Amino acid sequence: MERLQRLLFLFSCLILANTFSVVKAQTNFTVTGLVTDSHTGEPIPFASVSLVGRRVGTLTDEKGRYTLVAKLLTDSMAVSSMGYKTLRLAINPERPSQAVDFKLQSTGTALQEVTVKAGENPAWRVLRQVRKNRTLNDRKRLAAYEYDSYVKTEIALSHVSDRMRRNPLIKRINQAMSQHDSIMDDEGHKLLPLLASESVSRYYFRTAPERKREDIRKTRIKGVAVDDAGLSSQLLGGTNLVSQNFYDNYIPILGKDFASPIGDNWKNWYEFFLADTTQIGDHICYEIQFDPKRPEDLVFTGKAWIDTTTFALCQIETKIGNAANLNYVRSLTIEQELESTTDSTAGTSGTAGWLPVSIRLSANLTGVGKQSLGLRAQVTLRNSNIVVNRPRQPSFYEQAIEPSDTVATQNEAFWNSVQKNLAGTDSLNKEDRKTREMIDNLRAVPAVKKAEAIGQILVTGFYKLGGVDLGPYPYLFAINSVEGLRTRVGFRTNEQFSRNWILRGYLAYGTLDNKFKYGAEIDYLFSRQHWTVAGARISYDLERLGLTPELIGGNRIFYALSRFGRYRGGYESYQKEFFFKTEPVKGILLTAMVGTRTFDPLFPFHYRLNPELGEQSQLRSDIDDAYWSIEARLARKEKYIMDGNERITLGTKRAPVLTIRYTRGLKSLGGEYNYHRLTLRAQQSLRVGPLGRMTYLLSAGYTPNVMPAPMLFPHIGNPTPLLTTNTFNRMQFYEFVSDRFVAVHIQHRFEGLLFNRLPGIRKFNWRLIANVDALWGSISDENQAVASRKPLPDGIRPIYFGALDGGIPYMEVGYGIDNIFKLIRIQAIHRLNYLDDSPNGIPLNSFALKASATISF
């Protein structure tokens, strides 16, 4: 999910940079009135008066009168006071001035007695009871639940600097949009809508074993740079974005963990105030206000309403302010209303856990700098027709990976029914319809059409041209010491070409070596449900020892950057492969492969064909390899979406991802060696409470056979000034090779744990980060005997691969500052051992400062 949020944010920033204007609203709305007791007629002083759906309100005076002034009105107001039922009345949102009186009815309900210890905050007693009764109220107690869900998502641009307003491009867009109605935000700024969507789904959840399924039944979407309703419904439909459970100790938002105000550690993070009792639906609730002890921490400000009988969370309003150590966020608000469910299973009847029935999320994002453009995103969700404790068979939860073709089919009768029975007042209103009309007008502006095309390229890496996608752009060009200027053009077919056949290919050329490189692949997609694909590929290209996609674990950006600069360890490779992969059970992907490849080094290297002869052995530089392999990948909680014929992962939500591969090399297939190779890889992100987040990557490999060093396990070094995680940043390229190894890379993000508490520093929003990298490896005497240090015929000294002492691990530690200017990370790296010169005589430096850049919240 974190990757999807970053892509959505980057896409929005592209449009942000090309469109929009802001003007201030000139009209204020005023509502006045009197609040009285409906039975006695007496005025009610200090009652809370607010606009429904907006954080705008006031209090009545001593005589029960109020005056509320706002730049925008909603269609209703609410009044609440201790001992009275909350009352909502409709208002006219377009009248500049109006009077509305409220007559409140007494609740007439005796509250549960609250015993307060001397010197103790009375809110603490309530919060202790909330935690004590959590097992009775938390939705996790339910064996299963399901419900209908309505989700409305709106994204619009907001805020602009005076300099941007003078941009000629912006002026042209303003002129095209000036004749249309305006939409305003809570602060009176004009908004420029980018996307409006509605989606209806049925959500299913089972606890043991944990399974979930969400069937998207209908969706309708209008948006800038949004043409594929099927993909958009997977991203924006359902409960993906608004599934926070405040009973958990930490709430994951935008890739960060926020401390819950009703979690186990509530006293360490918040100040509380027991403000009032009020009626929420049929429940009399304590109103508890909470504020962060340190605004820079990842915490909330807001209110929670706790049922006085069951001590269940009935309603909560939380806000993240711009003081929190969170990038690109002006504010973020989450509002939830929860209701108790009824367990109607055989032999039981009564209250079960509480489920959210209404959720609203509103985020105001910004770029770098106080004058940067902004983005407003709002998500509204309503759940109904709830059924609990009726688990279905585990096989039921194996749903299709993409929605059916009828999801986006127009059906006004369906949406009219949704508005009446499910969405209610949250369905498309007058402002929403105006939003859709503005989006249509905006997409007709030529400048916006260009921005859409550029945005599509930046997000996907490809330019769509009918049934063919051209790209990806990160591989378009490179400059290195072997090829000079390398240019590359590539393509892939999409679902418009075929929903089963997929073609890929590229052609590259180097101006220095004057050689063409190429690659081609043809796949057949048998099943999307169980992701079953067979294919064949062929390629001739320049590769780098230890930096193939297989060895670096699919880090494509690192792979693209590795083609720049001095090309140490380069070799030419001709490769042919046939593969078949399938996912018979959700979360387990099996792959079988057979292929051949060549190794023709461009660096000085040779090895002994008959190592038992020592220096008398014949020498050779190139290698021919033929093999077959099987691989199993376990990702238990990984979620996917389909973009045409491409399956995109949304991550695993901190569950481990395990990969194990067995490779068998055979002379009978045309190779020069018979060998066995076993590799293992595991990675995971872990939440460590207030200490932040930890991620680890564990890898291991073993081969018992005697082969040249390039056929073993060359370890990935990174002597460049750029910091790259999951490599050894103080190790030289191909400095060490092993035939058996275990490597671990651990990185810990302390977030603002330390810097948020240092006066003068906390304002920078810096984040402490640390890492430990260790490698246990060794190489047998037989494999060491294969290597030769004999000079080449022209007298050049060959490259020689070093070996590790099996009892002494290679170690690196690092520490640094992340989030400098919301972008830069600077880290100190110490190499703790193996400090003698490298096997090839390269002087070693045990310490280095490295930098990297990344965009993250």
C-alpha angles and dihedrals in degrees: 000000000000089000091051092051091051092049091049090049093049091047090052092048090057092056088041090062095054109038147042150064134210130212128173121246113246100202129077121197121220128199121183133177152128128268116207142165107267092217104041101022090228116146116253112224124209095014116159113248119187145158112254110243096016134079093237121116150126142200130252117248128237090285095049095254126133141185119199120190121189139162090225133023132209124213096265146027132215131209125194135175136170110278095015135094116252111254127203124195131182120247134186106257092199101052113099093210132021142149123231124178124199129207111195126205121221115247092222089201125131113230124227112264115260117206112206121196118224110272094007126123105248090220090065093067090054092048092050089055090049090057092042092054095040093106089058098045108031115101088231090077090068118098089214142340139185136183146163112263131200118194128185119188126189128180124184140162120250138174124028135185124243090246092056090048089061093054110120091225091053090048091056091051091047091052091051092049101037094091093059130082119269130236118211133203127221092277094051097256120142114249128212108208119224103173141010122179141168125196136179122199143159113236123203128189132180124187106203110062091015109240134156137186134181122192111198104211103179138358137175122192138178121181150138109268090005115120104137108076091181094059093039093052089056092051099041105023126090130006101316095112102035109040100114116150110202092196086073115091092237131029116213111223126164091346093307131104116234120196111246116234089224097040125112092270097050094126094055095054109032148049112219136203125190097219110169149327119247141160119263108185106307094342132092106219141190111235110219122185119204134192130181119259087218116025091205092064123093095263140115140248118213150077136296127197114211123194109246093218106040098020089229123150106257100171138356136188117193132177133190112207131206091259091073118102092255126120127232094005122120092175141336126197130191121188123183134181116195133193132193116251128223120235105218098169119133114293096008136082129171147074118329129177125324121254129192112255097176129029130175124186122184124179131182110198130188140185128238114308135030093267096049124124121265142222127209119202124183128184122187122188134184126185126196143152090055120189120184138192096014102114118191126217113287090242089062091069093061095100132177113280093230133030121260122264091255094064093089097036112125114252115162093180089058093051092046088055090048091052091051102041109023117015100037114171090354093069121100109309132182092282092049092052089050088052092056091049091051092050090055090050092046093053089055091063109101093220091056091050089058091048090051092054093048091046091053091053094048094049101040101024090231138091111223115226108173110290093352131072116207118213154344096236099204087069095046096106143353137175120219141153095258105042101024106207107009117197123187134186122189143168145189131195121240137204092284088065094044138328091217110029116066123186125191132178147151141189123205134182133193120211093206102046092031091220132136119224125193146177134191134181136180122193135180117209108212099174137008093189093062094019098237116175134166124189152149131224139183130189144170113194149131113270135179125235110254094006103085116130089252094056097043093050100243097306093154097176091054088047091053093047091049089070091068128086129002106005102216117175094020122162138169116245132192109194137181124182140173118195143177125193132179140168105218092171124028109265097020115094118186123197131187122189142176124187154132132234140176132219116207108167124216091196124073106277140136138161139201118266090197106030092178087070093058114200089357091067122111112253131222137177108194128067134204116205132186124180151148125218143184125205136188121197119192117197104158100185101026116137126204139192127197122238101185104294095346123094112213121198120224094193134255104268095242096316114133122258113214127190127182125180134184119197126190119196116203135188088205089068091055101273129126097231140050108213147149123224129183123187132180131191130182130173135172144161116229131196111225099188115240091353093073131237133324128199127189137188118198120187133173138175140183137183122170096196133098112248142139117284096256088060092055125060114298106193119232113250127180116200092164121108090246117096114232121182121225092031132090102259097193096043121099121236110279090354093140135026128184139186090209127025148152119206129183129189116191123184125181126194112201090187106200096332094121107017094048088065099050114091113230092020103059092071089068093062091225119168129212117231132181137180142191122199122186134175128192111189145144141176127217123247089244092057092045088055090059091065119087130201093188111131117254119252091268091052097253115144110243126234111263124199118224128223132223126231104250091220097049119060122216106243137198129174128188142182133179153137122281131192098038104167084355088284117054130081121193117189136180114221123198123194105210103192147004086063099158117105115289119263090263095052097257110150112242128222115201094204135051140161113224134182138203138174128224138161114230139142 
